Amino acid sequence: MSAWPIAFDAVTAARERLRPHLPPSPLRSYVALDEAVGRGVRVLVKHENLQPTGAFKVRNGLSALTALPMAQLARGVVAATRGNHGLGVAWAGQRLGVPVTVCVPLGNNPEKNAAVRGLGARLVEEGRDYDESVRTAERLVREEGLRLVHSTNDPAVVAGAGTLTLEMLEEAPGIEALVFSVGGGSQAVGGLTVARALKPGLPVYAVQAAGASAIHDAWHLGQPVSKPSADTFADGLATRNTYPFTFGALREGLAGFVTVTDAEIAEAVRLLLSTTHTLVEGAGAAGLAGLLMVREALAGRTVGIVLSGANIDGETLRRVLDGGI
């Protein structure tokens, strides 16, 4: 058994730092969604799409920046991202008056790039994917003295992500299972940390995109895995490595781990749109797609999922609605 990466106290401390800036997001149920899922499952949807940046990652960025000393904040921070993590850090930087640099791969979602710039951050476009953008950010740490706010390997980031599950279990203590999407694992490990403290034994499941399944594959193999590519339209899930800060906790804490195809993620986007009238990006719909995969095991239970982001670009949305994905 490995050391757990963060303590529950870190999550409660993060909530206090976030409280002046972010109200709790809504937790809602929908009869039409319950009927679509079937098997007697009652679905509780955590609406992180209503955060200021349209995604839960604003919790992560704000938690990380509010935990740093003033001298480092004055020098500035850097983040690598496909979009939502960078948006969260940029929003926090604008809110707190901290210089932010965001590294994205070439060909990144242009709408997310524009949103990062709109929040006053410097955007650096370099590398072929998220993992290469991390290398760019690490170079800027060396060259400019910036502080890297990693999307996963950072205790304050994971503690920030844990605040959403803290809100869920305090508002709905009758939740009987949770399903989280995994890109790097901050959402799931934050959730596991809270579940261990407030509701030991609560089954927590994870889901990755089949085209970006490194952590899923590693979980089943019991050892880290790297992939040559990450191929999914759900850019928030497009990672190709395991991450040392979260992998051990995922191995120890999860009740199950599944993958879903891009077609199954797209169907979850359409299902959320039709049953909740909520627009969601691919990574944000993956929790529902995962629930549909494990619903037999969760029949008759109240299950929490996270609608973790709504930042889908227009062209991708058209493809999803037209059945092109």
C-alpha positions in Angstrom: 0.0 0.0 0.0 1.5 3.3 -1.1 1.3 6.6 0.8 -1.9 8.5 0.0 -1.0 11.6 -1.9 -3.0 14.2 0.0 -4.9 14.3 3.3 -8.6 15.1 3.7 -7.5 18.2 5.6 -5.9 19.5 2.5 -9.3 19.3 0.7 -11.1 21.2 3.5 -8.3 23.8 3.6 -8.7 24.2 -0.2 -12.4 24.7 0.2 -11.7 27.6 2.6 -9.3 29.2 0.1 -11.9 28.8 -2.7 -14.9 29.9 -0.7 -14.4 33.7 -1.3 -14.2 33.1 -5.0 -16.4 30.2 -6.0 -19.8 29.2 -4.7 -20.8 25.5 -4.7 -21.9 24.3 -8.1 -25.4 22.7 -8.4 -26.1 19.0 -7.8 -29.2 18.0 -9.8 -31.2 15.0 -10.8 -33.3 14.5 -14.0 -36.1 12.0 -14.4 -35.4 11.7 -18.1 -31.7 10.9 -17.5 -32.6 8.3 -14.9 -35.0 6.7 -17.4 -32.3 6.7 -20.1 -29.7 5.0 -17.8 -32.3 2.5 -16.5 -31.6 -0.4 -14.1 -33.2 1.7 -11.4 -30.2 4.0 -11.1 -30.8 7.5 -9.8 -28.2 9.8 -11.3 -27.0 13.0 -9.4 -25.2 15.3 -11.8 -22.6 17.8 -10.4 -22.8 20.8 -12.7 -19.2 21.9 -13.0 -20.0 23.3 -16.5 -21.4 26.3 -14.6 -18.0 27.3 -13.2 -16.6 30.7 -14.5 -14.4 28.9 -17.0 -17.0 26.3 -17.9 -15.1 23.4 -16.1 -14.0 22.1 -12.7 -10.4 22.9 -13.4 -10.9 26.4 -12.1 -11.0 24.8 -8.6 -7.6 23.3 -9.3 -6.0 26.4 -10.5 -7.4 28.6 -7.8 -6.4 26.1 -5.1 -2.9 25.9 -6.4 -2.3 29.7 -6.7 -3.9 30.5 -3.3 -1.5 28.0 -1.7 1.7 29.6 -3.1 3.8 32.2 -1.3 3.6 35.9 -2.4 7.2 35.9 -3.7 6.5 33.1 -6.1 3.2 34.6 -7.2 5.0 37.8 -8.1 7.4 35.9 -10.4 4.5 34.1 -12.0 3.3 30.6 -12.8 3.1 28.3 -15.9 0.8 25.5 -16.8 0.6 23.0 -19.6 -2.9 22.1 -21.0 -5.2 21.2 -23.8 -7.5 23.8 -22.4 -9.4 23.6 -19.2 -6.5 23.4 -16.8 -4.9 26.4 -18.4 -8.2 28.3 -18.3 -8.5 27.5 -14.6 -5.0 28.8 -13.9 -5.5 31.8 -16.1 -8.8 32.7 -14.4 -7.2 32.3 -11.0 -4.2 34.5 -12.1 -6.5 37.2 -13.3 -8.5 37.1 -10.1 -5.4 37.3 -7.9 -3.2 39.5 -10.1 -0.7 36.8 -10.8 1.2 36.6 -14.2 0.3 33.3 -15.9 1.8 31.5 -18.9 -0.1 28.7 -20.5 1.6 26.2 -22.8 -0.5 24.3 -25.4 0.3 22.0 -28.2 0.3 23.1 -31.8 -3.1 22.8 -33.4 -4.9 23.1 -30.0 -8.6 24.0 -29.8 -8.7 27.6 -31.1 -11.6 28.6 -28.9 -9.8 27.5 -25.8 -6.7 29.3 -26.9 -8.7 32.5 -27.4 -10.3 32.1 -24.0 -6.9 31.7 -22.3 -5.7 34.9 -24.0 -8.9 36.6 -23.1 -8.1 36.0 -19.4 -4.8 37.9 -19.8 -2.5 34.9 -19.9 0.5 34.5 -22.2 -0.1 31.6 -24.6 2.9 29.5 -25.8 2.0 27.1 -28.6 4.6 24.4 -28.9 4.8 20.5 -29.2 2.6 17.9 -30.6 0.4 17.0 -27.6 -0.2 17.7 -23.9 2.8 15.7 -22.7 5.2 17.7 -25.0 3.6 21.0 -23.7 4.6 19.9 -20.2 8.2 19.7 -21.4 7.8 23.3 -22.7 6.5 24.5 -19.4 9.4 22.8 -17.5 11.8 24.7 -19.8 10.2 28.0 -18.9 10.5 27.1 -15.2 14.3 26.8 -15.7 14.6 29.8 -17.9 12.3 32.3 -16.3 11.9 31.1 -12.7 8.2 30.4 -13.1 6.4 27.9 -10.8 4.9 25.0 -12.7 1.3 24.3 -11.8 1.0 20.7 -13.1 -2.5 19.5 -13.9 -2.0 16.3 -11.9 1.3 16.1 -10.0 0.5 18.9 -7.5 -1.0 18.3 -4.1 -2.9 21.7 -4.1 -4.3 20.9 -7.6 -5.7 17.5 -6.4 -7.0 19.1 -3.2 -8.9 21.7 -5.3 -10.4 18.9 -7.4 -11.5 17.2 -4.2 -13.7 20.1 -3.2 -16.3 19.1 -5.8 -16.8 15.7 -4.2 -16.8 17.3 -0.7 -19.8 19.4 -1.9 -21.5 16.3 -3.4 -21.3 14.1 -0.3 -22.2 16.9 2.1 -25.3 17.8 0.0 -26.3 14.2 -0.8 -24.8 11.9 1.8 -27.0 9.1 0.4 -24.9 8.8 -2.7 -24.0 5.1 -3.1 -21.3 5.2 -5.9 -19.3 7.7 -7.8 -18.0 7.6 -11.5 -15.2 10.0 -12.5 -13.6 10.6 -15.9 -9.7 10.4 -15.8 -7.3 12.4 -17.9 -4.5 12.7 -15.3 -6.6 11.7 -12.2 -7.0 14.9 -10.1 -10.8 14.6 -10.1 -10.8 10.9 -9.2 -8.0 11.1 -6.6 -9.6 14.2 -5.0 -12.9 12.3 -4.9 -11.3 9.2 -3.4 -9.7 11.3 -0.7 -13.0 12.7 0.3 -14.9 9.4 0.1 -12.3 7.7 2.3 -12.9 10.3 5.0 -16.6 10.8 4.8 -18.0 7.5 3.5 -15.4 4.7 3.7 -16.2 1.8 1.3 -18.1 4.0 -1.1 -17.5 2.4 -4.6 -15.7 4.8 -6.9 -15.3 4.0 -10.6 -13.1 5.6 -13.3 -13.4 5.9 -17.0 -10.9 6.8 -19.8 -11.2 7.3 -23.5 -10.3 4.1 -25.3 -7.9 6.1 -27.6 -6.1 7.5 -24.5 -6.1 4.6 -22.1 -2.7 4.6 -20.5 -3.9 5.0 -16.9 -6.7 2.4 -17.4 -4.3 -0.1 -18.9 -1.7 0.6 -16.2 -4.4 0.1 -13.5 -5.3 -3.3 -14.9 -1.6 -4.3 -15.4 -0.5 -3.0 -12.0 2.4 -0.9 -13.3 2.9 2.4 -15.2 2.3 2.5 -18.9 3.1 5.1 -21.6 1.4 5.3 -25.0 2.9 6.7 -28.2 -0.3 8.8 -28.8 -3.6 9.9 -27.3 -6.4 9.8 -29.9 -9.7 11.1 -28.8 -12.0 14.1 -29.5 -12.3 14.5 -25.7 -9.3 16.7 -25.4 -9.5 16.8 -21.6 -8.8 13.1 -21.6 -6.0 13.1 -24.2 -3.1 12.0 -22.1 -0.7 9.2 -22.9 1.1 8.5 -19.5 0.4 7.6 -15.9 1.3 10.3 -13.3 3.2 9.3 -10.2 1.2 11.6 -7.9 -2.2 10.0 -8.7 -1.5 6.5 -10.0 -0.9 4.7 -6.6 -4.1 6.2 -5.2 -6.1 5.1 -8.3 -4.7 1.6 -8.0 -5.5 1.4 -4.3 -8.9 3.1 -4.2 -10.9 2.4 -7.4 -13.6 -0.2 -7.4 -13.3 -0.5 -11.2 -11.9 1.2 -14.3 -13.4 1.1 -17.8 -12.8 2.6 -21.2 -15.3 4.1 -23.6 -15.0 4.8 -27.3 -15.3 8.2 -28.9 -18.7 7.1 -30.2 -19.9 6.2 -26.7 -18.6 9.6 -25.4 -20.4 11.4 -28.2 -23.6 9.5 -27.4 -23.3 10.7 -23.8 -22.9 14.3 -25.0 -26.2 13.9 -27.0 -27.9 12.2 -24.0 -27.0 14.9 -21.6 -28.2 17.5 -24.1 -31.5 15.8 -24.6 -32.2 14.9 -21.0 -30.7 17.8 -19.0 -30.6 20.5 -21.8 -27.0 21.0 -20.8 -24.1 21.4 -23.3 -21.1 19.4 -22.4 -17.7 18.7 -23.9 -16.4 15.1 -24.5 -14.4 14.9 -21.3 -17.3 16.3 -19.4 -19.6 13.6 -20.7 -17.2 10.7 -20.1 -18.5 10.2 -16.5 -22.0 9.4 -17.9 -20.5 7.2 -20.6 -18.6 5.3 -17.9 -21.8 5.0 -15.8 -23.5 3.4 -18.8 -20.7 0.8 -18.9 -21.1 -0.2 -15.2 -24.8 0.4 -14.7 -25.5 -3.3 -14.2 -23.2 -3.4 -11.2 -24.8 -0.2 -9.8 -28.5 -1.2 -10.4 -30.9 0.4 -8.0 -28.3 2.8 -6.5 -27.9 6.6 -6.3 -24.8 7.4 -8.4 -23.0 10.7 -8.6 -21.3 11.8 -11.8 -19.5 15.0 -12.7 -20.4 17.1 -15.7 -16.9 18.4 -15.6 -16.8 20.8 -18.5 -18.8 22.4 -21.3 -16.0 23.8 -23.5 -16.8 22.0 -26.7 -15.9 23.9 -29.9 -18.6 24.6 -32.6 -17.1 22.3 -35.2 -16.8 19.3 -32.8 -20.3 19.9 -31.6 -21.7 19.9 -35.1 -20.0 16.5 -35.7 -21.4 15.1 -32.5 -24.9 16.3 -33.2 -24.7 15.0 -36.8 -23.6 11.6 -35.7 -20.1 12.1 -37.2 -18.4 10.9 -34.1 
